[in-house]
Amino acid sequence: MAYQGGFPQQQYGGGYGQHPPAAGYGGGYGAYAPPPQQPPVNPEIQNIFRNIDKDNTGRINNRELQQALINGRGDHFSDTACNLMISMFDRNKTGTVDIYDFEKLYNYINQWLQVFKNFDRDASGHIEENELTQALTQMGFRFSPQFIQYLIAKNDPVNRKEISVDQFIVTCIQIQRFTDAFRVRDTEQKGIITIGFEDFLGVALSMCS
């Protein structure tokens, strides 16, 4: 899973794919036996989950996920990114994911890393303005150069004029969520909507959860 970021190489031998699968899911949990209504979890993912779940609770919170994920700059993924990804797969709204949720989250992050790799043409570990423009254009968005510059500046407090993989993931998810909310209200498909203040606040606050 580690392309210009992901899980630390010293911990997982360079990424998910190179880590030897575990025979079972131990580490304080006992033998791994999925309930009959759940499909079995890949042994490799069981082993990754066990290593991230430092407190042996059988669930992973945003802090544990953050400690495991490294971006191309050598920094841990941001609080925003980890909170967002946990919330997307937290079926029980506990602020944590179990091993079944984690398997979906694992695949989701892998997909985003592949997208990031495709647009990080120079393999620098970050995406610059032209690369972000290409990425969003291929996703179906037509943004002005000024808006692209705004997106980068919003995620770039030290003025590197680039965004890392975790910032890229958050930006794309937020844009898609706002787009979906806009499309529902754009009943005439004109690209323009009239929105009441409370409705606007509802949309904006929902993006923060």
Disulfide bonds with the S-S distance in Angstrom:
none
